[in-house]
Amino acid sequence: MKRLSTLILLSVFFMSTASAADPKLSYQLSFDNAPQHYVDVKMDVNNWNGKDLVVKLPVWAPGSYLVREFARNVEQFQAFSNGQPLAVKKISKNTWKISANKAANISISYKVYAFELTVRTSFIDAAHGYLNGTSIFMYVDGKKELPSTIKITPYKTWKEISTGLEKVNGDKWTLSSPNYDILADSPIEIGNQEIISFEAAGVPHEVALYGGGNYDKERLKTDMKRICEEAFKVFDTHPCQHYTFIVHCMPSGGGGLEHLNSTTVQASKFSFTNETSYKGFLSLIAHEYFHLWNVKRLRPEALGPFDYDNENYTTMLWFSEGFTAYYDNLLTRRAGFYTPEAYLDVISADINKVTNQPGNYVLPVAEASYDAWIKLYRPSENSANSSISYYDKGSLLALMLDMEILKNSKGAKDLDALMKYLYNEYYLGKNRGFTDGEFKAAVEKIAGKNMDDFWAKYVNGTQGIPYNDYFAAVGLKLVDQNGSSKEVFFGANTKVDNGKIMVTSVVKGSAAYEAGINVNDEIIAFDNYRVDDLAKWVGYKKVGDKVTVLVSREGALQAIPVTFKANTNVRYRFEAIKSVTADQAKAYNYWMKFNDQSGS
């Protein structure tokens, strides 16, 4: 097992270091107004040598590709030197200019309102504080390399703190960061969270659980350790000295956000005893943990060093997020939480989801990656018709490349070989991100073939994937359980609102779409008979039947003729092909890791 030095860990995002002549930076956080959702921030810049001091707050959080305008929650920004106020002018939405007047020591104070408990924002109340650095800490413009100390005065009832940042002289309330990138990338949980610990791959791990729930602490320790060690096996090296999981147990919800040596995830607090939900939680843990290699270190060149003022564009999120989405269930399988049959059901469900989404044939996944900033996080009622998730489609492309590598190597290697090669070549070897061309070249090297056709059709194009051409490598095929079904399909998704059947979305190419049924239409009647249960009334019809649908559109009644069409959605399941060869059996066993005790 190889272990990286702290120096390498701390220089992931930049090459320069602070010198003795640089300003000294420190922050103080206090929470007297925690019940009102405020944190008071004091930022001291000492040894300043300049006319003006410009400070900024990011507009987005790395890993979550949406401009969120964190500065909107900043209040009462002031600056002082030796107790005397300095002139301040806001020069952009997230930038403040302070007239230093040759002052060497400048103190800045401001409040941040934090009342949005997601993995990418900050939240404070009397129970706890959860801080994401990008929404709390400002930085000196042009000086992101400055190290800093962070002194925290907790709210009166808070006793614990959990973060990936280093303690100063063992004082848990005084933290240090070698630069702004790491400060911004190290969330902090403060309160009375329950803390459990385990060691995986020789690295200490802490799990901070806020919110309570029906989890079993010992089971969590055992199962999370298994997940972490399976992820480690892919790369055979661990870049962290310690790792922190922050788990918010919520009434409902899920999701996570990766960080350099920590992650924050959300889970439904009473879902831990439901086996399906629990496996979903473990897959989420696997996803965010795998990111500490893929994205946080192994990354496209656009994803670090970061421009915190603007969108950071890349066409490669289908790799960064999509491959990670593929590995989350794969690692859960390798750790033994899915049987091979159950894992194949998970894969087939993913294939069905993408295949049945009209937007899969409209928006290339490379373009979906580039447009993450304006599409994925801002879905509309037409998104399923016009776009595809780079998570979902990227996961399937990872699967196809896994099959390609298994086939061409006759079951001697798999996608792990590509991930390890990229990590060693670009993160460890060159300490930089890779270009799109370098990534494709690496795929071709490991797969042993030219991949122009794959890129043209499935990465930069929207052709349907011939799945069985790939799954033959492991002796499997997909069979459509719908087959020649004559099931009728209307194509309008609805909700009942105060007794009214309201259209929420319309599937492209469906009977409702072709007839011109609109979102926000109220469906009232079929052929002058009131509709009380849409599914029941659609079930009365056959393919080719014609009906007049009475709708209310903006208060006006309209009669719309509709001709019912067949349901063309697929419902794939895996089956073994006849006469599996020795190479196919070897590839299947290697894929499922049957020769690895953890994959039994």
RALIN-V770117 format. One record per backbone hydrogen bond with DSSP energy under -1.0 kcal/mol. NH is the residue of the N-H (numbers start at 1). CO is the residue of the C=O. Records with the same first field share a line. If there is no record, write none. Layout:
NH: CO  CO
This chain:
2: 236
9: 5
10: 6
11: 8
22: 19
24: 46
26: 44
27: 149
28: 42
29: 151
30: 40
34: 31
37: 34
38: 33
39: 112
40: 30
41: 110
42: 28
43: 108
44: 26
45: 106
46: 24
48: 104
53: 98
55: 96
56: 139
57: 94
59: 308
64: 61
66: 64
68: 59
69: 59
72: 69
73: 70
74: 71
75: 111
78: 109
80: 107
81: 84
84: 81
86: 79
89: 97
91: 95
92: 95
95: 92
96: 55
97: 89
98: 53
99: 87
100: 51  98
103: 100
106: 45
107: 80
108: 43
109: 78
110: 41
111: 75
112: 39
113: 73
114: 37
116: 122
118: 116
123: 130
124: 114
125: 128
129: 190
130: 123
131: 188
135: 132
136: 133
137: 133
139: 56
141: 54
143: 140
146: 143
148: 177
149: 25
150: 175
151: 27
152: 173
153: 29
158: 155
159: 191
160: 191
162: 189
166: 176
168: 174
171: 168
174: 171
175: 150
176: 166
177: 148
180: 144
183: 179
184: 180
186: 183
188: 131
189: 162
190: 129
191: 160
194: 209
196: 207
198: 205
200: 203
203: 200
205: 198
206: 243
207: 196
208: 245
209: 194
210: 247
214: 269
220: 216
221: 217
222: 218
223: 219
224: 220
225: 221
226: 222
227: 223
228: 224
229: 225
230: 226
231: 227
232: 228
233: 229
236: 232
238: 2
243: 204
244: 261
245: 206
246: 263
247: 208
248: 265
249: 210
250: 267
257: 264
259: 262
263: 244
264: 257
265: 246
266: 255
267: 248
269: 250
271: 268
274: 271
278: 274
279: 275
280: 276
281: 277
282: 278
283: 279
284: 280
285: 281
286: 282
287: 283
288: 284
289: 285
290: 286
291: 287
292: 289
293: 290
294: 290
295: 298
296: 291
297: 293
298: 293
301: 434
303: 300
319: 316
320: 316
321: 317
322: 317
323: 319
325: 321
326: 322
327: 323
328: 324
330: 326
331: 327
332: 328
333: 329
334: 330
335: 331
336: 333
337: 332
343: 339
344: 340
345: 341
346: 342
347: 343
348: 344
349: 345
350: 346
351: 347
352: 348
353: 349
354: 350
355: 351
356: 352
357: 354
359: 384
360: 357
361: 358
362: 359
363: 359
366: 459
368: 364
369: 365
370: 366
371: 367
372: 369
374: 371
375: 371
377: 372
378: 375
383: 380
386: 382
387: 383
393: 389
395: 391
396: 392
397: 393
398: 394
399: 395
400: 396
401: 397
402: 398
403: 399
404: 400
405: 401
406: 402
407: 403
408: 404
409: 405
410: 407
411: 406
417: 414
419: 415
420: 416
421: 417
422: 418
423: 419
424: 420
425: 421
426: 422
428: 423
429: 424
432: 426
434: 299
439: 435
440: 436
441: 437
442: 438
443: 439
444: 440
445: 441
446: 442
447: 443
448: 444
455: 451
456: 452
457: 453
458: 454
460: 455
463: 457
467: 465
469: 466
470: 467
471: 467
472: 468
473: 470
474: 471
475: 472
476: 471
477: 575
479: 573
481: 571
485: 482
489: 565
493: 505
495: 502
497: 500
500: 497
502: 495
503: 521
504: 493
505: 493
507: 491
510: 507
512: 490
514: 510
515: 511
516: 512
517: 512
520: 503
521: 518
522: 552
523: 501
524: 550
525: 550
526: 529
527: 548
529: 526
531: 524
537: 533
538: 534
539: 535
541: 538
544: 564
545: 542
547: 562
549: 560
550: 525
551: 558
552: 522
553: 556
556: 553
558: 551
560: 549
562: 547
564: 545
567: 487
573: 479
575: 477
577: 475
585: 581
586: 582
587: 583
588: 584
589: 585
590: 586
591: 587
592: 588
594: 589
596: 593
599: 596
600: 597
